[in-house]
């Protein structure tokens, strides 16, 4: 199973891998598409290969998968480049042979932050990075997502990861954090499913709890599934925690 590479820009990390499953009759499925955004605290040493096992598993389940790469800190990323990359990569789906009427973004850790941020792009000011989406997400799955970016910066989640991403702290860059923090876009109109383990020692479980409480309190469709493993079992295709995601996808792809 070999994905097709499509580029959304000239940079070395401005591309995505399109995994298109084929059924027994030789026809590609047409019901929606799943985007995967890898984690790694927005840092350059983690890349698109993090998504290969999951993309392959989802393709075996019959999904079209867009495994998206983006610029990271130390490799052309940071604010605002990382956000502009994610937005452009998602929008390229409008030009690819997939059904964009239902688009679910799955993101792990920093990727969960970016996936949930992307779901709020329509609420951004016209001049903000990622504003004016061509392709709108219809649901999000945040796997141990860093959903309160300012709190990550203040609390040292991932060490200096959030500070490095944004180029400073939320007290120095309040406007930038408002544009980059998924919590600032609450309430979203699309469902956000948070999957998180209490034993997670990378991104606190409370990040997802607090997001769901704030979203549902504002009338938004959000829910939390408690995983039984840790930060990394969420992206292990052999794990029961990943099975939670696969089981939720049919309902989410019909949610738009």
C-alpha positions, 0 to 999 in steps of 0.5 A: 500500500503506497500513498501518493504524495501531493504538495501544497507548497515548495518547502521540504515539509509542505506535502501530504500523503494520500492513502486511497483504499481500493475495494474488491471491485476496484473502486475507491471509496467516496464517503469522506476523508480522514486527515491525520496530524502527527504530534511531537510537540511541534518539533522538527525531529518528529515527522509524517512517518509517525502517521504511517501505521495509523494511515495504513490501518485506516486505509485497511478499514476503507478510509481515504487518509490524508497524512499531513506534514507541516513545518515544525520548530527547527525546520521552517515552522513555528508561529505563524508558519506551522499554522499556515502550513496546516491550513494550506495542507487541508485546503489542498484536499479540495483539489484531490480525488476525495469527498470533502463533504465529510472531513474528520481530522485526527491529531495526536498531542501537538497534532490534536492541538492543530486539528482542533485549531483547524476546526475553528479557522472560519472564526479567525479574523480575515488577516490571521494565518489559516483564515478563510478555509476552502475545506472545512472540518466536520469533526475532530478527534483529539488524541491527548491534544494540547488544547490549552496552549497558553496553559501549556506554555505557563505549565511547561508541558513538553518543556519549552515546546509551546514557547518555542512554537509561538516565539514567546509566552502568552503574557508577551504575545496575547494576540498571537495566542488568541489566534493559535489556541484552540480553547479561544475558539470555543464554542465550535459548531463541529463535534470534538471527540477527545480521547485521553488517558489519565496515565498520560505523562506527556500532556495532562489528562485535565487538558481534555477534561477542561476542554470538553467541560468548557465546550459543552458548557458553551453549547458545543458538541464535545465529548471525552473517551477515557483511554486505559493506556498512556500517551502513546497507546493512542497511536498504536494500531494494536491497542484497544485505545486506538480501537476507540477511535476506529469505532467512533469514526463512522458516526463522526463521518456522518456528523457533518 
